[in-house]
Each structure stands twice: as structure tokens, then as C-alpha cells.
Amino acid sequence: MTLAYVGLGANLGDREAMLRSALEQLSAEPRVELVAVSSFRETAPVGIADQPRFLNAAAAVETTLSARDLLDRLLAIERRLGRTREGPRFGPRTIDLDLLLYGDERIDERGLEIPHPRLHERLFALEPLADLDRGLVVPGRGPLADLVAGLQSAACRTSTSSTSSRPISSSS
């Protein structure tokens, strides 16, 4: 079994319902066991600022699938939930599922890069991971706690809201 981490995000429609639907579908996938889910966080968009705020989370899963097969399952869940790849990159989306980490592996193949190539730059992905395992080490980048602290410090120095996030309470 490999422990993998999936990032979830949505900024269109009922964001919380969409994240919960994605988690339900992920937990129903054969050879995938949902181990833990972070709190949901409302975050500012990155890349294109003129769009609704996102709701982000992370999930820990144990799987016997390869990284490529797990990614394929995530993309299939996105499609089933109505995600299309039309519109600008980093634009609004109903659901976004990213394979952030797959064990301690580093993978660089066409269409699959592990750790996720921008993980170390994004508090909206790192903070939910810290909810799940503050001691996590991002292969090739170092301790998760150091990455989070560095980005939080940079955000404080620049006083921008583009990297801000805050946990929100969600009903179970």
C-alpha cells in the first residue's frame, strides 16, 4: 500500500457539496482507501484574481494503484462531476483534483509530475496537507512545516491576500 495525498478545490456552484461528492467517489474507488480529510479552507484564487474564491482541502488515501492509475481515477471523478477543461488555465472550475504526493516518490512523466510541480508554492495546498501530517516531507523540497512557514512569512511581508486562506467549519 502506498500513502498518497490528493488536493481538492472548487470555486463554482455549491463548493462544499462538490468537494464532498468528490470525496465520496474517491472512497468508493476500488483499491483506494480514504484515510483522512483535512478541514475545508476558503482561499483566494491564484493566477486569475477575477473569479470566485476557492474551497480547498486535502485527502490522504492508501492505494495499491500506481500513481498513473490513481491520477486517471482522479480525472475520471472530475469528469463524472462535470469538470471540463475549457476556459483559461487557473480559471474557475467546478472541481479540481490533484495528485500532490505519492509515497516518497519523485515522478516526472508526460502528464504526471510527483510531487505536484507547484505544490511548494501554494499555501492553499500545503496548509490542508499540514492538517493531515505536519511532519510530512515533500520529496525534493523538504519538510512541509518549513515550506508552510516560508510561504506564510512571505505572505506577511508582502501583505497580499492572494495567498491567504482560512479554515471554515463544515457540517458533517
N, C-alpha and C positions, 0 to 999 in steps of 0.2 A: 504494500500500500504506500502511496505517495501522498504527502500532505501538500495541498495546493491552495492558493488563495485567489479568489475572484473578486474583482471590483465591480460594483453595480452603481448605475446612475440613471437618472431620468429627469427631464425638465418640461415635459409636455403632459397634459392631461392630469389624471389622478396619480401623482408620482409615487406616493406610498403604496397604493394598490398595485401599481406596476412592479415595484420592487418586490412586494410580497408574492405576486404571481410568478415572477422570475425565480424566486427562492423555492416556491412550491414545485415548479417544474424541474429545477435543478435537483431537488431532493428526490424526485421521482425517477431520475435517470438511472438506468442500470449501471452498476459498477461505480457509482458515485454516492458517497455518504456525506450529508451535510453535518458538519461537526459543530460549528458555531457561526453566529452572525453578530456583527458589530451593531452599535447604535446607528440610527439614521442621522445624517448630518445635512443641513441645508448649507449650500455653498454657492459662491459667486461663479458665474461661467468663466472659462478660460478660453482665450483665443478670440472669440467673438463676444464682446461685452453686451451688445444689444440683443439679449434674449432672456427668457425667464431663468430664475435661479434653479440650481440643481438640488436634488435629494440624492445623497451618496451613501454607500455602505460597503462593507466587505464581508465575504463569507469564507470560512475555512472548510475545505472538503477533503476527505480521504478518498482516493481513487486508485483503481488498478488500470485505468485508461492511460494511454500515452498522452503526452502534452498536446500533440496534434489532434488526437481523438477528442480530448476534453475541450479544446478550442472549437472543434467542429460542433460539439454538442451545445456549447455556449452560443455559437452563431445560429444554430437551429432554433434554440429557445428565443433568441431575438426575433427571428423571422416569424415564429408562431405568435409572438406578442405584437406583431405589426411593424417591426422596425424595418425601415427602408434605408438605403444608402444614398438617397437623393439629397440634394442640397449641399451646402458648404461643409467642408471638414471642420470639426469642432462646433458645428451648428446645433440647433435644437434637436432633441431626439426623445422618442417615447421610452426607449430603454437602451442601455449600453452595458454590455457585459464584457469585461476584460480579464484575461488570464494574467494575473500580476506576477505570481510566483508559482513554481512547480518544484517542490522539494528544494534542494540547494543547487539545482541545475542552472546552467547557463546555456541557452539555445539561441542560435542565430540561423534561421532558415527562412526561406521565402514565405512571408505571411505569418511567421511565428518568431517572436523575439521574447526570450525569458531571461532575466526579469523584463517586465514591460519596459520599453525603451524610455518612457518619460516618467516612470514611477518616482524616481528620486527627486523630481522637480515639482511634485504635486501633493500639497497637503491634503487635498480632498480625497486622495487615495491612501496616503501614508497614515493619517490620523485614524481612519477606521481599522487599518491593519494593527495599529498600536492598541486599539481596544481588544483585539484578539490575542496579541502576543507582543508585549512591549520589548521582550528580549530577542525578537526576530532579527536576523541578519540578512540583508539584501545582498545576494551574491554579486561580487564585483563593486559594490557601493558601500558596504559596511553596515554597522548597527543601525537598525531602524530608529532607535531613540536619538542617535546623532543626526540622522537625516531630518527628522521632525524638528529637533531643536534648532538646527541650522536654518531651516525654512521659516520657522516661527520668528526667529531672531531677525532674519532679513525682512520679514513682513512688518515687524515692529519698527525697524529702522526706516522703511520706506513709507509706512503708514498708508498702504494701499488696501483696498477691500477686495482686490481680485484674488487674493489667496486666503481670505478669511472663511472660516467655517465654524459652525456651532452645532453641537448635538441638539436634537429635538426629541421630545418624548414622543413615543408612538404607542398606539394602543395595540395590544396583542390579541 
